[in-house]
Amino acid sequence: MVSSRILIPELKSMINFNDCEISSIEFDSREVKEGSIFFALKGLNEDGSIFIEEAIDMGAKIVLSEDAFPDNPRVMQVSDLRSYLGIVSSRFYDNPSTKLHIFCVTGTNGKTSCVESLSRLIKGTKENCGYISTIGVSYDGQELVRESKLTTPDPVSLNKELFNIIRSGSNFAAIEASSHGLSQKRISGLEIGTAIFTSFSHDHLDYHSSLEDYKNSKFSLFRDYNPETSIIQIDSDEGLEIFQELKLLERSVFSVSSSKEADFSYSCKRVEDLSLEIVVKSDQSNFSFCLNTLSAALASNVVCSFAALLLKGFDLKDLLRAVKDLNMPDGRMDLIQIDEKNICCIDFAHTPEALQKSLNEIRDSFEGNIWCVFGCGGERDKTKRPLMGSIAEKFADYVILTNDNPRSESEEDIFNDIVSGIKNFSEIKVIKDRKLAVVESLNSMLNNNEKNIMLLAGKGHENYQTIGLNTIEMNDKEIVCNYLEGQGERKV
């Protein structure tokens, strides 16, 4: 068990202190306490160096900075400070990744469903696997201990959670690696057992300078962390690219595909109860299973999980028993029956690729009109907005634009960006209030005497909405369920 004060040996040798025990690692000067190490990181908006004196006044024993401060004996200059934060955090928490097999998942879409299916499949084999996902943190793969603030936490929080996963009795952990997290080296210092690439498409160009930069951030998981085994979904050009690169480097890498020859090739067939039958062929073995989802994209992520676990040595029979009870993460193609003719599907789709796939899945699975209710987040990638507007117009029968999380960006600017990709704006409604937009759609569906399904996209599991500086409670599923209660309908 890690103590509240722990010795970092190399710091003692690198700086002239007799006692180098530290009480905590901090990169926010407001959190510094007596005996802390303060990392003066350079951020997008602020340079931590301006808070060095404040940190020392609050009790920081050592300050680490990429800049030199020769007149201050407590400040040590360290190059690549973000990577070093991960290394020190790992050592502070007794190197937890060396005591766990870490499954680390990256990709534009599918990270959460892959991470949580890994953990739940392992749980079904009577082992425990903690996870850290976009939705939340679990130490045993079953009970959620807290909701997540970031897809990939900062290195201190990440190593603390991995330490707690070990204390819970787990030998495995599954984590998501976002492009931001990889770019900011939040997983530095971790030993990665299995790395998984789920998908690649347009996203996050508010942060990355180009799609190439975004792609290279994703690829860094495989290039820089030297995982024991890599699982790559190769249906995208980018997935095939990194797979071939790793093959040339003679790394331990395996491919997954529904359309190409692969180490794990699979096909999906819809069955009558809106579930999928997945058939997998591999050198390991050929097998099939059913999933309670209509989404082939979610099925792909589960196949990646199967591949990772089989290669790790899990028994196929145990996994096939476990998959019978597998539930998808909240807000991933969740279906709510409105009445005998109408259905609502709630999905986290917030990228052009994900929105198109969700609309196509619905078109292939249901008869009737498709209603698409969505918006785009403020202060985020603006270039994907017209693409999503165009996709909604092309693949849905009715489109209602509404707020996602506008944050401090002008709502009008967001809507205008989306509308710029729409050819016939007269067919599109704009209802800023998200609750009113959902209610308007449901009322229209119930009153048109036709079969309808609504895709309520963009927020999925989220239980909040950020408008300006205010964050309010807002949950798409609750809006729909409360509407049904008011209509006297029963959710099924």
C-alpha positions in Angstrom: 0.0 0.0 0.0 1.4 3.4 -0.9 1.9 5.8 2.0 1.0 9.4 2.1 4.7 10.2 1.9 7.0 8.4 -0.5 10.6 8.7 -1.6 11.4 9.5 -5.2 15.1 8.3 -5.4 16.2 10.1 -8.6 15.0 13.4 -7.3 17.2 13.1 -4.2 20.2 12.5 -6.4 19.4 15.3 -8.8 18.7 18.1 -6.3 20.5 18.9 -3.0 17.9 18.0 -0.4 18.6 15.8 2.6 15.0 14.6 2.8 13.2 14.1 -0.5 10.1 12.4 0.8 7.0 14.0 -0.8 3.4 14.2 0.3 1.7 14.8 -3.1 2.3 15.6 -6.7 0.5 18.7 -7.9 0.3 20.7 -11.1 -2.3 23.2 -9.8 -0.6 25.6 -7.3 -3.8 25.9 -5.4 -3.7 22.3 -4.4 -0.1 22.4 -3.1 0.5 21.4 0.5 3.5 21.0 2.8 5.9 18.5 1.1 4.4 18.6 -2.4 6.2 18.4 -5.7 4.8 21.1 -8.0 5.0 20.6 -11.7 5.0 24.0 -13.4 3.5 22.8 -16.7 2.9 25.1 -19.7 -0.7 24.9 -20.7 -2.8 26.2 -23.6 -3.8 29.3 -21.6 -1.4 29.6 -18.7 2.3 28.9 -17.9 2.7 27.2 -14.6 6.0 29.0 -14.1 4.2 32.1 -13.0 2.8 30.2 -10.0 6.2 28.9 -8.7 6.6 31.4 -5.9 3.0 30.8 -4.8 3.6 27.0 -4.7 6.8 27.4 -2.7 5.0 29.7 -0.2 2.3 27.0 0.2 4.9 24.3 1.1 6.2 22.8 -2.2 9.5 21.1 -1.4 10.5 20.8 -5.1 9.3 22.6 -8.2 10.0 21.1 -11.6 10.0 23.4 -14.6 11.0 23.3 -18.3 12.5 26.7 -17.7 15.7 27.4 -15.7 15.5 29.4 -12.5 19.2 29.4 -11.4 18.6 31.7 -8.4 16.0 29.5 -6.9 17.4 26.3 -5.4 14.0 24.6 -5.1 13.4 24.7 -8.8 14.8 21.9 -11.0 14.8 22.2 -14.8 13.4 19.1 -16.5 13.0 18.7 -20.3 9.7 17.1 -21.5 8.0 17.8 -18.2 4.7 16.3 -19.2 6.3 12.9 -19.8 8.1 13.2 -16.5 4.9 13.9 -14.6 3.6 10.5 -15.7 6.8 8.8 -14.7 6.9 10.4 -11.3 3.1 9.8 -10.8 3.6 6.1 -11.6 6.4 5.8 -9.1 4.5 7.7 -6.4 1.7 5.1 -6.7 4.2 2.2 -6.7 4.1 1.6 -10.4 0.6 0.2 -10.7 0.7 -0.6 -14.4 3.5 -3.2 -13.7 1.1 -5.1 -11.5 -1.9 -5.0 -13.9 -2.4 -6.0 -17.5 -3.5 -2.7 -19.0 -5.8 -2.7 -22.0 -5.5 0.7 -23.6 -8.0 1.7 -26.3 -7.9 4.6 -28.7 -9.9 5.6 -31.8 -12.3 8.3 -32.8 -15.4 6.3 -32.0 -15.8 3.1 -29.9 -13.4 3.6 -27.1 -16.0 3.5 -24.3 -17.9 0.5 -25.7 -14.6 -1.4 -26.2 -13.2 -0.6 -22.7 -16.5 -1.4 -20.9 -17.0 -4.6 -22.9 -13.5 -5.8 -22.1 -14.1 -5.2 -18.4 -17.6 -6.9 -18.4 -16.4 -9.9 -20.4 -13.6 -10.4 -18.0 -16.0 -10.0 -15.1 -18.1 -12.8 -16.7 -15.2 -15.1 -16.5 -15.0 -14.6 -12.7 -12.0 -12.3 -12.9 -12.1 -8.6 -12.1 -11.1 -5.8 -14.5 -11.4 -2.2 -13.5 -12.0 0.4 -16.1 -11.6 4.1 -16.7 -14.0 5.3 -19.4 -15.6 8.4 -20.7 -18.6 7.5 -18.6 -17.1 6.6 -15.3 -14.6 4.7 -13.2 -15.1 1.1 -11.9 -12.6 -0.8 -9.7 -14.2 -4.2 -10.4 -15.8 -3.9 -13.8 -19.3 -3.8 -12.4 -19.9 -1.1 -9.8 -19.4 2.5 -10.8 -17.4 4.4 -8.2 -17.6 7.8 -9.8 -18.4 9.6 -13.1 -15.6 10.7 -15.2 -14.5 14.3 -15.9 -12.1 13.5 -18.7 -11.9 10.5 -21.1 -8.2 10.1 -20.1 -7.5 11.6 -16.6 -4.3 13.5 -15.8 -1.3 11.2 -14.9 -1.7 11.7 -11.1 -5.4 10.8 -11.1 -4.8 8.0 -13.6 -2.2 6.3 -11.5 -4.2 6.8 -8.3 -7.2 5.0 -9.9 -5.0 2.2 -11.2 -3.6 1.8 -7.7 -7.2 1.6 -6.3 -8.0 -1.0 -9.0 -5.2 -3.2 -7.7 -6.4 -2.7 -4.1 -9.8 -3.9 -5.1 -8.4 -7.2 -6.2 -8.3 -6.8 -9.9 -5.4 -8.0 -12.1 -6.6 -6.2 -15.2 -7.6 -2.6 -16.1 -9.1 -1.2 -19.3 -8.6 2.5 -20.1 -9.3 5.0 -22.9 -6.6 7.0 -24.5 -8.0 10.1 -26.2 -6.1 12.1 -28.7 -5.8 14.9 -26.2 -4.6 12.5 -23.5 -2.0 11.1 -25.9 -0.9 14.5 -27.1 -0.5 15.7 -23.5 1.3 12.5 -22.5 -1.2 11.6 -19.8 -0.4 7.9 -20.0 3.4 8.4 -19.9 5.0 6.1 -17.4 2.5 3.3 -17.9 3.3 -0.2 -19.2 0.7 -1.1 -21.8 -0.2 -4.8 -22.2 -2.7 -4.6 -25.0 -3.3 -1.5 -27.2 -6.5 -1.4 -29.4 -7.4 0.9 -32.3 -11.2 1.0 -32.9 -11.7 3.5 -35.7 -10.6 6.8 -37.3 -12.6 9.7 -38.7 -12.9 13.5 -38.6 -12.8 15.0 -35.1 -11.1 17.4 -32.7 -9.7 19.9 -35.3 -10.3 22.6 -32.7 -7.3 21.1 -30.8 -5.2 19.4 -33.5 -3.7 21.4 -36.3 -4.7 18.9 -38.9 -6.2 15.5 -39.4 -2.6 14.3 -39.9 -1.7 15.7 -36.4 -4.8 14.1 -35.0 -3.9 10.7 -36.6 -0.4 10.8 -35.3 -1.6 11.5 -31.8 -3.6 8.3 -32.0 -0.7 6.4 -33.6 1.6 7.4 -30.7 0.0 4.8 -28.5 1.5 2.1 -30.7 4.7 3.9 -31.8 5.8 5.3 -28.4 4.5 2.9 -25.7 5.6 -0.4 -27.3 2.6 -2.4 -26.1 3.0 -6.2 -25.8 0.2 -6.8 -28.3 -1.8 -4.5 -30.6 -5.3 -5.1 -32.0 -6.1 -2.9 -35.0 -9.5 -2.5 -36.7 -8.4 -2.1 -40.3 -11.6 -1.1 -42.0 -10.4 2.5 -42.1 -7.4 3.6 -44.2 -5.7 4.9 -41.1 -6.2 1.6 -39.3 -4.7 -0.3 -42.2 -1.8 2.2 -42.2 -0.8 1.7 -38.6 -1.3 -2.1 -38.9 1.1 -2.3 -41.8 3.6 -0.1 -40.1 3.6 -2.3 -37.0 3.9 -5.4 -39.2 7.0 -4.0 -40.8 8.4 -3.3 -37.4 7.8 -6.9 -36.5 5.6 -6.0 -33.6 3.0 -8.4 -32.1 0.0 -7.0 -34.0 -3.4 -8.5 -35.1 -6.0 -7.2 -37.4 -9.8 -7.0 -37.1 -12.1 -6.4 -40.1 -15.6 -6.9 -41.5 -14.6 -6.2 -45.1 -10.9 -7.3 -45.5 -8.9 -10.4 -44.9 -7.8 -10.2 -41.3 -6.6 -12.1 -38.3 -10.1 -11.7 -36.9 -12.7 -11.3 -39.7 -16.3 -11.0 -38.8 -19.8 -10.5 -40.2 -23.0 -9.3 -38.7 -26.6 -10.4 -39.3 -29.7 -8.8 -37.8 -32.1 -11.1 -36.1 -35.8 -10.5 -35.4 -35.5 -9.0 -31.9 -33.2 -6.1 -33.1 -30.1 -7.9 -31.9 -27.1 -8.9 -34.0 -25.6 -12.3 -34.7 -21.8 -11.9 -35.1 -19.8 -14.6 -36.8 -16.0 -14.5 -36.2 -13.3 -16.4 -38.1 -9.7 -16.5 -37.0 -6.7 -18.7 -36.6 -7.6 -18.9 -32.9 -11.0 -20.5 -33.7 -14.3 -19.8 -35.4 -17.2 -18.8 -33.3 -20.5 -16.8 -33.2 -22.5 -14.9 -30.6 -25.4 -12.5 -30.3 -25.4 -9.0 -29.0 -28.4 -7.0 -27.8 -27.8 -4.1 -30.1 -28.6 -3.0 -33.7 -25.2 -1.4 -34.1 -22.6 -3.0 -36.2 -20.1 -0.4 -35.0 -20.7 -1.5 -31.4 -20.3 -5.1 -32.6 -16.9 -4.2 -34.1 -15.7 -3.0 -30.7 -16.8 -6.2 -29.0 -15.0 -8.2 -31.6 -11.8 -6.2 -30.8 -12.4 -7.1 -27.1 -12.8 -10.8 -27.9 -9.5 -10.7 -30.0 -7.6 -9.0 -27.1 -8.9 -11.5 -24.5 -8.3 -14.6 -26.6 -4.8 -13.5 -27.3 -4.3 -12.9 -23.6 -5.2 -16.5 -23.0 -8.9 -16.2 -21.8 -11.0 -19.3 -22.6 -13.4 -18.9 -25.5 -16.1 -20.9 -23.7 -16.0 -18.6 -20.7 -16.1 -15.5 -23.0 -19.1 -16.9 -24.9 -21.0 -17.5 -21.7 -20.1 -14.0 -20.5 -21.2 -12.3 -23.7 -24.8 -13.5 -23.3 -25.2 -11.0 -20.4 -23.2 -8.2 -22.0 -24.9 -4.8 -21.9 -23.6 -1.9 -24.0 -22.6 1.4 -22.2 -25.2 4.0 -21.5 -26.2 6.2 -24.4 -24.9 4.0 -27.1 -27.8 3.2 -29.4 -30.2 2.9 -26.5 -33.8 2.1 -27.7 -36.9 3.4 -26.0 -40.3 2.2 -27.3 -42.6 5.3 -27.5 -45.7 3.3 -28.6 -46.6 0.5 -31.0 -45.4 2.6 -34.0 -42.7 4.9 -32.6 -39.2 4.4 -31.2 -36.5 6.7 -29.9 -32.8 5.9 -30.2 -30.4 7.8 -27.9 -26.8 7.8 -29.1 -23.5 9.6 -28.3 -22.8 10.1 -32.0 -21.1 13.5 -32.1 -18.8 13.1 -35.2 -19.8 12.9 -38.9 -18.9 9.2 -39.2 -20.8 8.2 -36.0 -23.9 10.2 -37.0 -24.0 8.6 -40.5 -23.4 5.1 -39.1 -26.2 5.6 -36.6 -28.7 6.9 -39.2 -27.8 4.0 -41.5 -28.2 1.4 -38.7 -31.7 2.8 -38.0 -32.6 2.9 -41.8 -31.6 -0.8 -42.1 -33.4 -1.9 -38.9 -36.7 0.0 -39.0 -39.5 1.0 -41.3 -40.8 4.5 -41.2 -39.7 8.1 -41.0 -36.4 9.0 -39.4 -36.2 12.1 -37.2 -32.8 13.4 -36.3 -32.4 15.7 -33.4 -28.9 16.9 -32.8 -26.6 19.9 -32.3 -22.8 20.5 -32.1 -20.7 21.4 -29.1 -19.5 25.0 -28.8 -15.8 25.8 -28.6 -15.0 22.6 -30.3 -14.2 21.5 -33.9 -16.1 23.8 -36.2 -15.1 22.0 -39.4 -17.3 19.0 -38.6 -20.5 21.0 -38.2 -21.4 21.5 -41.9 -20.5 17.8 -42.5 -22.9 16.7 -39.8 -25.6 19.0 -41.2 -25.2 17.5 -44.6 -25.3 14.0 -43.3 -28.5 14.6 -41.2 -30.2 16.1 -44.3 -29.2 13.2 -46.5 -30.0 10.3 -44.2 -32.9 11.5 -42.2 -36.4 12.4 -43.2 -36.9 15.2 -40.7 -34.1 17.2 -39.0 -34.4 19.4 -35.9 -31.3 21.3 -34.8 -30.9 22.0 -31.1 -28.3 22.9 -28.6 -25.7 20.3 -27.5 -23.3 22.0 -25.1 -22.9 25.5 -26.6 -20.6 26.5 -23.8 -19.6 30.2 -24.3 -19.8 30.2 -28.0 -22.7 31.9 -29.8 -25.6 29.5 -30.4 -26.3 31.3 -33.6 -22.8 30.8 -34.9 -23.0 27.1 -34.2 -26.4 26.7 -36.0 -25.1 28.7 -38.9 -22.1 26.5 -39.2 -24.3 23.4 -39.3 -26.8 24.9 -41.7 -24.0 25.8 -44.1 -23.8 22.2 -45.0 -27.5 21.9 -45.6 -28.9 22.4 -49.2 -32.6 22.9 -48.4 -32.8 24.8 -45.1 -36.6 25.2 -45.5 -37.0 21.5 -44.5 -35.0 22.0 -41.2 -36.3 23.2 -37.9 -34.2 25.0 -35.3 -35.4 24.7 -31.6 -32.6 26.0 -29.3 -34.0 24.5 -26.1 -33.1 20.8 -26.2 -36.0 19.6 -24.1 -38.5 21.5 -26.3 -36.8 20.1 -29.4 -37.3 16.5 -28.1 -40.9 17.1 -27.1 -41.7 18.8 -30.4 -40.3 15.8 -32.3 -42.2 13.3 -30.1 -45.4 15.2 -30.5 -45.0 15.3 -34.3 -44.2 11.5 -34.4 -47.3 10.6 -32.3 -49.6 12.8 -34.4 -48.6 11.9 -38.0 -50.2 8.4 -37.9 -47.1 6.8 -39.4 -44.2 4.7 -38.2 -41.3 6.9 -36.9 -38.0 6.5 -35.2 -36.1 9.4 -33.7 -32.3 9.5 -33.4 -31.5 11.8 -30.4 -27.8 12.3 -31.0 -24.7 13.9 -29.5 -25.0 13.6 -25.7 -25.7 10.0 -25.0 -25.0 9.2 -21.4 -24.3 12.9 -20.4 -26.5 14.2 -17.6 -25.7 17.9 -18.0 -25.7 20.7 -20.5 -23.3 23.7 -20.5 -24.7 27.0 -21.7 -22.4 30.0 -21.2 -20.8 29.6 -17.8 -23.7 27.6 -16.4 -24.0 23.9 -16.2 -27.5 22.5 -15.8 -29.0 19.0 -15.3 -30.0 17.6 -18.6 -30.3 14.0 -19.6 -31.8 12.9 -23.0 -33.1 9.6 -21.6 -34.9 11.3 -18.7 -36.5 13.8 -21.1 -38.0 11.0 -23.1 -39.0 8.9 -20.1 -40.6 12.0 -18.4 -42.5 12.7 -21.6 -43.8 9.1 -21.7 -44.9 9.4 -18.1 -46.8 12.5 -19.0 -48.5 10.7 -21.9 -49.4 7.8 -19.7 -47.2 5.5 -21.7 -45.0 2.8 -20.3 -41.3 2.6 -21.1 -40.1 -0.9 -22.3 
